[in-house]
């Protein structure tokens, strides 16, 4: 007979039962009985009520006393009729220190000092080992020991009080001596035959948590992006709106004093839009100033001396850098009645018609920082870059002169990577040219320093990836996304 059926038959006869009693009755482990009760309770065949009880059990030392006698009795029995030197007693008898003390208190032994070296001798001819007798009674489940004696045994670590949790059982609303298997699923066959009308179904447990659903994981790029963003915000920067992926050539190139015949404006380097292929929404007075500085010069510059065409500026494209957003923000700043210094940053996607390889994609992220204030120069740029990159974990920087159409001077930024044990290029920087800033309407004594870097490159370094296609694109291993830890750039 199954354990569950044994429990049901027992309840049929007695009406109520304790799981501890059932465990003894069936010679089964108590936890196994509790498991069977839970199954019956789910079927509403029994009702259980949790209860607690305490009992005294022998400790390991108490078990030893129960088997071989108390420490004082063992010591008494070890002493011959003519006595034993005290030093030898303490050295040879197990647990002699406790046994000697208790035997002396009980009046079983005494010390004879008349012959020189103290001898331990028996004081009585026979003893009764009450401690052993008490422990044997407790082992049998008989507990008639006075409380003060029991507490003394507890102090001697011969007994321990154990709290036992059990369940008091009674018959449930669906009680029966046999278990009828309940259906768990409603099948199409039951519906077609109508069998569901006579079948009994197991009740649904709407409190069960169920199978945990698969959850999303942050991509390593997003983890690094979050770190960059925190650094900018801690340094007091304001985030620029970068949700406009489509830009006009005017804001992407012309406003940055990049000539219309520049190779970057060729279809081999830039994705141009086919529909809509052009825009006419420009601040016209600003556009005229940009046209003039390109074709004829101004603000101390001779310009590029070419025939600037508005049709080229109107072309729509996927932005090639977030500096186009910086140009819009600086123009907006210039329209204020009174100039207020600003610090801007952005982290977002840009698009270039690149040949795909291990280090290049057609779309990637640009991290850009811009500071506009009076009297800024190259020394300020180097100082800010040093503070910024130290936050990223790069404390060794080198700067190499470079050329950008819209910054002068310009610098490429190199950092020593301890993990790779070499210098790597991590960004570009410079001071925006007057030909870019003054047509916007910014005061002549206001300078703007800026820098930009890739988001993908530090992410690849951080997570030990050699191929950018392992980080972005259809070949990405989803396990890599799930298992990679949160990024810490300074580690």
N, C-alpha and C positions, 0 to 999 in steps of 0.2 A: 504494500500500500504506500502511495506517495505521502510525503510529509504533510502536504496541505490537506489531504483526505484524513490523515490521522488526527490533525488538529480539529477538523470539522466533527469527526466522530466523538472526540473527547468533549467538545462543547455540547454535542447532542445529549450526552449523558449528564454532564455537570452544570451546564448553563453558563458558567464563567470559568476563566482560567488565567493564570499568570504565565507569561512566556518563560520565566525562570523555572516554574514548576514543569512546564511542557518539555523544556530542555533536559531536565532530570528524568522525567517520565520516559521520554523517547531516546535517552542517551545520545543526544545530538548537541552540537555546538549552539550556544545561545544565539549568535548572530545569524546562523542558518535558519533557526526558528523564526527570528524577526523578519528575515527576507521572505519566508513563506507567508507570514501574516500580512505583509505589505501587499503581496499578490492577491490574497483573499480580500483585503480591504478595498483594492481597486475594483473588484467585482461586486462590492457591497454585500459580501457574504458574512463578514465579521466587522465589528466596530472595536477599535482599540483606544485605550486611554493611557497616556504615558504616566509612569510612576517611578519613584525612586525609593531605594532601600539601602541601608548601610549594614555592613557586617565586618567582623574582625577576621583577619587572615594572618597566618604566620609569615614572617619575613624569611629571608634566606638563613639568617642566624637563628631565628626561631625554629626553623625546620631542623637545623643541626642539633639544637637543644632537645627537640622532641625525639630525635633518633638516638642520641648518645648521652643525654642528661645535661643538667644545668652546669654552668662553669664552676659553681661552688661544690656541686656533687662530684664532678670530675676531679677537682682538686682534692677533696676529702678522700676519695677512693685511691688517689695516687700516693697517699702518705702511708708508709708501713707502720707496724705497731710500735717500733722503737723510735719513730720519728724520722724527719729528713731535714738537713740543713736548709734554712730559709733561702739562702742564695741559690741552692740547687732547685728548690721548688719554683722560684720565680723564673729560673732559666729553662727548666724542662717541661713544666706542665703547661698545656695550651690555655690561653686566656687567663694566665695566673693572676694578673693584677686585679681583674674583676672578681675572679673566683675566690681569691684570698680575702678580699674585702667583705664579700657577701658571706663566706664561711665563718669569718670572725664575728660578724654581726649576728649570725644565727647561733653562735656558741658551739660550733662543731669542732673548732680547733683552738689551740692556744700556742704561745711561744714560750719555750723553755730556755732560759738564759743561764741556768746554773752551771752548765758544763763548759762555758766559754763562748763558742760560736752558737748563735741562736738556732734552736731546733724547733721545727713545726711539728706538733704532735696532735693526735686525735684527743678530743675532750669528751666525746660520747662514743659509745660502742657501735651504734647504728644510726642511720638517718633516713628520713623520708623526703624524696625529691619532689616537693610540692610544685615547683615550677614546671618540671617535665610533665607531671600529671595534669596540670592545668592546660598546658599547650596541647597535649594529646586529646583532651576533651574538646577544645576549640576545633581541632582538626576534624573531629567526628561530628561537629555541628552542635555540640552541647556547650552552652555558655552560661554557667552559674557562678562566674567569678565576680567578686565584689569590684565596684568601680575603681576604688583606690589601688587595688592589686593590678587590675587591668591597665591603669594609667602608668603604674610602675613598670610593667612589661613593655609598654609603649616607649617609655623613656629609655629602656634598655635595648630598644630596637629589636625586640622579639616579636612584637605584634604591630600590625598596621590596620587602620580603619579604611575600608574600601566602600565607595559609593557605587551601587549597581543600579543601572537604568533598565527598566523592563516595561512591558505593556500588559495592561489588564484587558482581557478579551471578553466580548459578549457577542451574541448573535446579531447579525445585520439584517436589513430588510429583505435581502435576496438569499437568506440562509438556506442551505441544503447540504446534505451529506455527500453529494456528488457534484463535481464541477462540470458545468456545461460550457463548452467552448463558445465564446461570443465572436461574432463576425467583426472584423476590423475595417473591411472595405466594402463599399457598395459597387458591385460589378455590373457590367452591361447585361450579363446573362441573368442576374437576379431581377433586373428590370424587365427583361423580355419575358421571362417565365412567371413573374409575379411572386417569386419565392421570397422576396424581401419583406412581404407582408407578414410572414410567419416566423421570420428569423429574429434573433435577438442580437443587437449590435453593442459593441463595447463603447461606453460613453467617451466623447472627446474630452481631452484635458486641455482646455484653452489657456491654462496658466503655464503650460510647458513652454520652455524657451525655443525648442525646435533646433533645426540645423542652422548654425550661424551663417549668414549670407556672405558671399565673397565681397570684399570691400576694395576700394581703389587705393592706390599707393602713389605718393608724390614721386615724380620723376627726379632723378639726380639734378637735372638742370634747374628745376623749381626749388630744390633745397639750396643750391648755391645762389640762385637768384634772391632767395629770401635773406641769405647772409649778406649779400651785397646791399640789398635794400636797407637792412638794419644799420649797416655802417653809414650809408648816406644820411639816413634820418638822425642818427646819433651825432653826426657832424653838422646838423642844422640845415640840410638841403630840403628843397621842396620838389616833389615829384611832378614831372611834366606829363600832360595828357598825350599818350602815344597810340591811341586807338585808330588813327587814320593811316592805313597802310598805303593808300593811293595818294600820291603827291603830284603836283605839277612840276615840270622842269624848272619853273621859275623859283619855287621855294627850295627845291632839291639841289639846284646848281647855280642859277643866276644870282639869287640873293646872297649866296656864299662867295661871290666874285670868282666863280669858276667859268672860264670862257666857253662859248658855245661850240668851239672846235676841239674841245678837250676830248681825249680818247675815252674817258669814262662815260661820255654821253653817247657813245656808239652802241648800236644794238647788240654788239658782241659782249658788252659789259653790263647792259641795263635791260630790264624787262619793260618794254613800252606797252601801254594799253591799246587794244584795238577798238574797244567800245566801252565808254566814251573815250575817244582818242585825244580830246583836247578840252581845256577849260578857259573861261574868260573872266573868272571871278578873281580880280586882283585889286589891291589898293592902287589906283592909277597914278597918283602923284609919286608914290614910292617907286612904282615900276619905271616911271620916267627918270628918276634919279639913278636907279640901277642901270638903265639903258645908257645914260650919259657917262657914268663912271666906267662902263665896259668899253664904249666906243670912242669916247673923247678924253676920259680921265677926269680928275678932280680930286679935291681934298689932298693935294700934294702929290698925286699920282698921275702918270700919263695914260693909264688904262691899257687896254690891249690893242687899241687902234684897229677895230674891225667893224664891219657893218652888222650891228646887233639886230636880230630879227625876232619880233614878238611871236611869230608862228612857232619858232623853236621853243620859246619859253612856255607856250600854251600846252605843249605835249604832256599827256598824263603818263605816269609810270609807277611801278612799284618802288617805293623809296629805297635808295641804296644806302642810306645812313640815317640815324636819328638826329643828325645835325640839322636836318631840315626842320625838325620840331623845335630845336634850339633857336633857329633863325626866326620862326614865327613868334616864339616867346620873347625874344629880344626886341623884335619890332613892336610887340604889344607893350613891352616895358617902356620903350621910347615914346609911346603916345601918352604916357602919364604926364600930368602938369609938372610934377616935381620928381626927379629921379630918386629912387630908393634902391640901395644895393640889394642884390638878389643872388641866391645860390640854388641852381636847378640841377636835377638829375633825371635820367630815364634809363630803363632797361626794357628793351623790346626788340621785335624782329625787324630785320632788314633783308633785302633781296638783291642778289647780283647774279648775273648770267655766267656763273663759274662752271668750269669743268669739274665734275665730281671726282674726288679722290680721297685718300685717307685723311686729309686735313681740310678739305674744302667741301662745302655744300652750297646749293643755290639759295638757301635761306639760313640765316643764323641770327644770333642775338648780339646787339651792341649795347655796351654799358657806357653811359656818357655822363660826365660831370661838367658843369658850367658855372663860373663865378663872375659876376659883373660888379665892378666897384671902381672908384676913382684911384688913379695912380698905381694900378697893378702892373707888374712886370715879370720878367723871367725868374727873378729870385723868389717872388711870391708863388709862381707856378711850381718851382722845384720844392719849396717848403710844403705846399699843400699836397703835392704828390707823395712826398716822403711820409707825411702824416696819414694819408689815405692808404698807401700800400703797406704801411706797418700794421694797419688794422687787418689786412689780408694775410699777414704772416710773412711778408717780404721785407726784411730789414736791410738788405743790400741792394741798392739801385745804381744803375748807370744810365746816362743819357747820351744819345747820339744825334747830332744835327740831322735834320731831314727837311723835305720840301712838301708843303701842302699849299694848294692854291689860295686857301682862305686863312692861313695862319702864318705869322712871321714875327719872331722866330718860331721854328717847329722842332720838336724833339721826339725821337723814338725812345721808348722806355724799356730797359732791360733789367731783369731781376735774377739774382742767383738762386737757383732752386736746389736746396740741400739734398732732396731725394734723388734728383737726376744728376747732381754734382756738376752743374754747368749753368751758364748764363742763357736765359731765354727771353725773347721779345714778348712783352705782355701788354703793350699799348702804344698809343700815339698821343701827342699833346702839342699845344702851342698857344700863342696869343693871337686872337682874331685881328685881322688886318683892318686898318681904318677904312679901306675901300668897301668893306662889308658893313661896318658899324655906323659910320657917319651918314650914309644915305638913309638909314632907318630913322635918324633924328636923335640919336643918343648924344649927350654932351661930349665935347672934344676931349675932356680930361678923363672920360670913363673908358676903361679898358676891360676886356673880357678874356679870361684864361679858361681853357677847356682841355679835356682829355677824354679818351675813349679806349675801350678794350673789348675783347671778345668775352662772352660768357662761356662758350663751349671749351675754350682752351684751358682755363683754370679748372673747369669741371673734369676734363679728361685727365689732367695732372692729378687732381684730388682723388679720383677713383681708379687711377692706374689703367686708363684706356689708351690704346695707341691708334685706334681707327675711329674717326668721328662717326662712321656708319654703325658702330656698336653702341653709340650714344643716342643717335637720332635716325629715324627712318624705319623701314619695314624689316630690317635685319636685327632690330634690337631684341635682346633676350629679356623677356618679361620677368624672369626670375632675378635678373640683375637689378631691375627696377624695384622689385619687392624686398630683396634682401639687403640692399645697400643701406648703411646707417645714415643718420642725419649728418649733414656736412658741418664741419668745424674748420673754418679756413685757417685758423691760427695754429692748427695741430700738424 
